[in-house]
Amino acid sequence: MAGFVLDLGLETFEVQDSEGNVRGTICFNPSDPGLAGRWDAVQKRLAELAERPEGLQGMEDIAQLDAELKAGIDQAFGSPVSGVLFGPVSSLAICADGEMVIEKIVDALTPVVLGAMKKAAEQREKKLGKYTAGFEGTEAGLAPWQQA
């Protein structure tokens, strides 16, 4: 049977806890433009939680929100990364510095995603530059009525 290999731009990241212990790996394309929108949705949901923590009335609400946030992270990355990121800990657990675990994860992953998106845009611009360089600052490629 014939086959082919696809390069989807996936990168593997090792996830370590604050003590340097490897928790596992996650794999995703950090320059996926769809990731940015899905990641933004997770951040917006987290901001809503910060504005209205009183909306959590009991353990059932907390468990439901925890599951929602973890599912949102999985959806953003297109794979079940929440198991590696959170392990058995609730996304709403409070760390020693008063931040929630979900905030720590968002803070750790945001620069990775934004940095990769910036790098991908620069690489794409460089690649397109090979094809567009001959047309910059000239009238080359313009119809007669477009030329100055």
WOFEN-V168363 format. One record per pair of residues at least 24 apart in sequence whose ideal C-beta (glycine too) atoms are under 10 Angstrom apart, sorted by the first residue. I is the first residue (numbers start at 0). J is the second residue. Records with the same first field share a line. If there is no record, write none. Layout:
I->J  J
This chain:
7->31  77
8->115  119
9->77  78
10->111  115
12->80  83  108  111
13->83
14->80  83  84  86  104  107  108
16->86
17->94  95  103
21->83
22->82  83  84  85  86
23->80  82  83  84  86
24->80  83
25->72  76  78  79  80  81  82  83  84  108
26->76  77  78  80  83
27->75  76  77  78  80  108  111  112  115
28->76  77  115  119
29->76  108  111  112  113  114  115  116  118  119
30->112  114  115  116  117  118  119  120  122  123
31->75  76  77  112  115  116  119
32->116  119  120
33->75  77
34->75  76  77  112  115  116
35->75  112  113  116
36->75
37->71  72  73  74  75  76  77
38->71  72  74  75  76  105  108  109  112  113  116
39->75
40->71  74  75
41->67  68  69  70  71  72  74  75  76  101  104  105  108
42->71  75  101  105  109
43->71
44->68  71  101
45->71  90  99  101  102  104  105
48->90  91  99  101  102
49->99  102
52->91
55->91
61->89  90  91
62->89  91
64->89  90  91  101
65->89  90  91  92  100  101
66->90
68->99  100  101  104  105
69->101  104
71->101
72->101  104  105  108
75->108  112
76->108  112
80->104  108
84->108
